[in-house]
Structure formats: structure tokens, C-alpha cells
Amino acid sequence: MGKVVVDMSMSLDGFIAGVNDSQKEPLGGGGAALQHWLFNGQLESRHSSFFKMNPISREVFDKSVDATGAILTGRRTYNVVGGWGGNHPAGVPVVILTHQPPEAAPEGDTPISFVTDGIESAVRKAKARAEGKNVGVAGARIVQQCLRAGLVDELHIHHIPILLGKGIRLFTSLSERIPLTVKETISDGDVTHILYSVERVGRVSD
């Protein structure tokens, strides 16, 4: 059975985006530096020519995409990226947790579902869509909800050597200690990929 995996780029001081993120500037002021590693190489991802990376980072990225069967994120992320124009770059189904689904979604090849009855239901829906592969979780609020509910198996954090200073933090509203174990560390110059397992997590029944 697949895992629930948080996969995010993050500054050393804990930010995943800068201030004033918008459709025009999805990563906010200064936030583009957090994903520079996805575009600063010569090798295209096997999954999309949109991404060009160094060999080490491409292997990390493609391995993650290979294992991912669905994406779970929130309405704010969906709005900021304009619903990916209906075509998420990962090429897998996307589940959006929201209080109110949009009246219309962009037309495209990506199946997008909207869940309104809580994080546990959203994870179940994403697992069903993933068909045995991993569920990739993105967006600060959704990540925090999943962690508080004990639903996350692993954190794949791409640490960027920058102090962003302000913006959107990944772990802002966690109030309890969550033990982690470092499973793998891979350095590639301007990014360090660290795989953490999350200890004592709960499980969502299928």
C-alpha cells in the first residue's frame, strides 16, 4: 500500500513560499529561489520537459514522481496556481480539500476532485485515486492538518541554503512534538534532499 508523503522545498528558516503569493507570482516575493533546483540543470525529467535538473536531483525527483499516484492539497494552493490550467505537471489525479468547491474548474487532462468533509475523508479519497501508489501532500495548511491528524508517513524535504526571512512557513501551527527519523540524505550543491519517516503515525482506513 502506498504512503502519505509530504514533498516540499523549504528554506533553512522553514519557509515554502515568500510573501504575497499570487497567480502572477505563485511562490511569492523571493520564493522562486526555493525551486531553482528544479530548473537549473541540463537534464529533463523523464516525466516532463518542464523540469530540467542536475543528474542527482533528477533521480530524486523522478523517483518521487514514479511512486506518486495522487496529489492532495488545499483550495488556497489550487487558487494560487489557477488550478494548474487543468494539467498538473505530475500527471496524476489531484484531490483538493476545501469548504466550497469552485463553480467551474479549468478543463484539462488532470482529474481534479473536491472534498468538503475533512482531512481524513480527503486522504481516503486521495488514496483511492492513487491506486496503491503514494499520496503526495502539498501546501502548508494541508500538511499541518495531516500531521496533526497523524496521517503522514514520510517527509521528503528539499532543503535550500537560503534564509528567506518571511513568507509562508511549512510547520507554523503544530502544537505537539512529532518524532522523525532521518532515512536518507542526498546533497546536490544548491539543495539537500532529506527523507524523514514520521514516527507513531495513525492510519486512515481504506
N, C-alpha and C positions, 0 to 999 in steps of 0.2 A: 504494500500500500504506500502511496506517496506521502510526502511530508508537507507540513505547512512551513514555508521558508520566507523569512524577511530578507530581501535582497536590495540593498540601498548603498549609494555612495554617500560618504559623510566626511565633513571636515574634522580636524583634530579636536575642535571645541564643540562638536556634536550637532552641527547644522547640516540639513539635507537640501536647503534652498536659502537664497538670500531674501532680502525684504522686497515687498511689493511685487510678488509673483503675479503674473497675468498671462493671458493668451499670447500677448506680444513678447513677453519675457517669462516663459514658464518656470525658470529656475530663479527668478528674482535678481535683484542687483548683486553682481559678483558671483552668483550661483553657478554660472556656466563653468567655472573652474572645477567644480566638483565632478563634472562628467567629461572633462577634457580627455581623459584616458580612453574614452570610447571612440575618439575621432582623431587621435594624434599619431596613428601608425600607418603602415602601408598595406597591411593585410585585411581584406574584407572578412567580416563574419561569414560563416557558412550559411547563416540564416537570412542575412540581409546586407546588401551592399551599402546601406545607410551607415553602418558601423565599420570603422577602419582602425585597427589596433595593432599594437606590438604583438609578437608571437605568444609571449607568456600570457598576456591579458586576453588575447583572443581565445586561447584554450580555456581559460577560466570562464569567460563569457559564454562561449558556445556550449561548454559542458553544462552550465546552468540552464541555458535555453533548451538543450536536449532533454533535460529532466523535468521541465515545466510543462504542465498540461493545462493550466488555467491561471489567470491573474485575479487577485482580489484587491480592490482599492475603494476609495470613497468618492462621494459626489464632488467634493472640492477639487480633487485631482482631475476628475473627469471634466469639470468645467474649465479648469486652467488650460488643459491641453486640447480643448474643443472636441472632446470625445474621440481624439486621435483621427478625426476625419472619417471615422468608421473603420479604420485599418490600424490596429495596434501593431507596432513593429515586431513583437514577439510571435505574432501569427497564431495565437491561441485564444480561446474564449475568455471574456472578461466579465467579472461579477462586480457590480457597484452597490455598496451599501449606502442607502440614502433614506431620508424621511419622505421625500417626494420625488418620484421619477419624473424625468422631463417629458413634456408633451410629445416631443419628437427627437429621435436620435439620428446622427449622421448615417447615411447609407454607405455600406462598405462590406468587406469580406469578413470582418471580425464579429462573431456572435457576442452581443452585449446584453447582459441580464441585469435587472434592478431588483434588489432585495430590500424590503422595508421593515422586516420583523426581527432585527437584531443581529449581533455579530455571530452568534452560534449558527443561526439559520444561514447567514451569508457564507460561513466556512463550509457548512454541509453542501450548499449549492455549488460552491467552487470545487469541492472535492468530487462531486458528481460530474461536473463538467471536465475535470482533469483526467477522468477515466484511469485512475491508478498512478498517474504521474504526480509531481509536486504541485502544490498551490503556491504561487509567488505572491507575497503580500507587499504592497507599496503604499506610501502616504503615511504621514506621521500619526494622524488620528486613528486610522485603522490599525496600524502597527501597535499603538498603545492599547487599543481595545483588545486586540488579540492576545497581547502579553498579559494584560490584567486578567483575562479570562482563562489563562493557562492553555492557550491553543497553539502556541508556536513551538515547533521542533528545533529549528535552526535559524541562526542569524548569519547571513552572508554580507559582511560589511566591507566595503571598498574604502579604506581609509586614505584620505587625500591630505598631503602635508601642507595644510594651509589653516590659518586661524581666521575664520570668516567674520567673527565678531558679533554678528547679528543676523537674524533671519528666522527660519523655521527649524526648531530642534526636533530630533527624532524621538527622544525619550523624556519629554518635558513632564508629563503628568503621571509618572509611575510612582506609587507611594510605598511599594513593598520591595524587599530585596529579592532579586531573581538570580540565582546562581547560574553561571555559564562555565563551559569548559571549552578551551581552545582546541580545536581539532586539526586545523591546518592554517599555515601562514605562508603566503606566496608574495614575494616582493618583486615589483616591476618598475623600478625607478620612481615615477611620479604617482604611484599608487601601491598600497599594500592590501592584498586581499586576505581577509581573515574569516575563517569559518568557525563559528561558535555553535555548540549544542546547548540547548536550553534545558536545564535540569528540572525534575519534578513537575512536568507539564501535565495538564489534563488532556482529554481527548474528546472530540466531538463524535458521537455515534453516527454511523452511516445509515 
